[in-house]
Amino acid sequence: MTNTALIAGAGGAASKRLIETLLADPGWSVLALARTPRQSAGRLTWIAADLLDGPACARALAAQHAVTHLFYTSRAKHGETGVESIEDNITMLRNVLDAVEPVAAGLAHVHLVQGTKYYGMHLGPFRTPAREDDPRPNVPNFYYDQQDLLARRRRDWAWSASRPTFIYDFAPERARNAVTVIGAYAAICRELRQPLDYPGSAASFDALRDMTDAGLLARAMKHIATAAACRNEPFNVVNGDVFRWRDLWPRIAAHFGIEAGDARPFAMNEWVRDKQPVWDGIVRRYGLAESRLDHIADWAFADFHWAHSYDVTSSTAKLRETGFTETLDSAQMLLDHLTRYREARILP
Ligand SMILES: NC(=O)c1ccc[n+]([C@@H]2O[C@H](COP(=O)([O-])OP(=O)(O)OC[C@H]3O[C@@H](n4cnc5c(N)ncnc54)[C@H](OP(=O)(O)O)[C@@H]3O)[C@@H](O)[C@H]2O)c1
């Protein structure tokens, strides 16, 4: 049996490894939709369309009769402190459904990528480990509207959703990435001969956290979108362990050969303003490929990444019960990603 995945928002954090994972299986072809298409090759075809433009989506997808699975991995643009627009995010999802449903008679599944913000992790302390049926915080969130839209609209196809926490990956094309935030910050501390202080509060240094590896997320998404036990249900997707930054910090410092410091909260987005000359020196010393510090890491995102002074953890029990049992050691995962950046000469 051959499946054809349409990935809507195919250049994002959740989609790069999904494309790889699906193409590694000869039973899948991939249609990758974004405003900025990349190079098509073999069973991967890129499609250019703006999801906010309904007629443009319909034109771009009119001939895609083979689509069996829609993976929705897009999000309307937002600032780190801004609230994502419900109207835009609903319009984008509805536009792609309106375009695909009439032409793809074999559409079997629509999968939505959500996140821990479903539980209000961006609002303040919440019940942890979060479980999929926890009550929704009484605050608007586009995830609720999108999930409700799918549940209401479901016809011959089933829906599902994945809820990762922060996504970690080797993704040089994406500055909004905690791996490069940590790596560039540590490299600058080393260059300045300073210890690796933790940029968040003491409470966030000690809070319990979890991580989601992009590759694990991709394999889980494939499982969720195809396993009968996952139809019409949401699932948390995290690595399966928990950690505290305080325990992980000395290992990150050791990776860069410096001392670990203590919690010293500061705004990275301000701290970084005079650091480009320091980075220029690092680039020269280590022969690095990328000279712009704001291309390496998104420093507004950095402040959001360290902002949570309470536990942020999700239960994986529901997903494991459906047969997806993969786990990862989060500390090792982070160090492995840092090593890949070092080998690619993007981080020292
Ligand atoms: N990033 C994380 O760490 C993280 C963690 C947990 C959950 N999530 C969730 O994962 C989902 C995807 O997040 P993300 O961070 O990957 O999002 P993103 O990078 O902001 O967007 C994903 C992709 O969507 C495409 N896109 C955006 N607007 C579009 C439009 N109007 N038309 C067509 N394509 C459009 C973009 O490609 P083009 O610019 O080329 O169009 C982009 O590559 C969201 O629900 C998010 O909440 C993300």
The ligand as an ORCA input file, in Angstrom:
! r2SCAN-3c Opt
* xyz 0 1
  N       9.195     25.103     17.479
  C       9.029     24.404     18.604
  O       9.959     24.183     19.421
  C       7.644     23.852     18.916
  C       7.479     23.188     20.140
  C       6.230     22.649     20.442
  C       5.202     22.758     19.547
  N       5.375     23.400     18.370
  C       4.241     23.479     17.469
  O       4.551     22.946     16.199
  C       3.768     23.638     15.214
  C       4.720     24.161     14.161
  O       5.608     25.043     14.813
  P       6.949     25.610     14.144
  O       7.727     26.248     15.221
  O       7.574     24.566     13.303
  O       6.266     26.724     13.245
  P       6.882     27.686     12.204
  O       8.328     27.385     11.973
  O       6.515     29.052     12.614
  O       6.026     27.311     10.918
  C       6.177     26.081     10.261
  C       6.239     26.277      8.771
  O       4.988     26.749      8.316
  C       5.215     27.492      7.133
  N       4.215     28.545      7.073
  C       3.986     29.524      7.965
  N       2.997     30.321      7.550
  C       2.599     29.801      6.358
  C       1.620     30.175      5.417
  N       0.842     31.252      5.589
  N       1.479     29.430      4.304
  C       2.276     28.363      4.078
  N       3.210     27.936      4.936
  C       3.373     28.671      6.052
  C       6.601     28.107      7.243
  O       7.339     27.934      6.028
  P       7.440     29.162      4.973
  O       7.890     30.351      5.769
  O       8.422     28.700      3.951
  O       6.072     29.319      4.433
  C       7.278     27.317      8.341
  O       8.396     26.626      7.895
  C       3.004     24.739     15.952
  O       1.724     24.303     16.305
  C       3.818     24.915     17.215
  O       3.059     25.448     18.263
  C       6.586     23.947     18.021
*
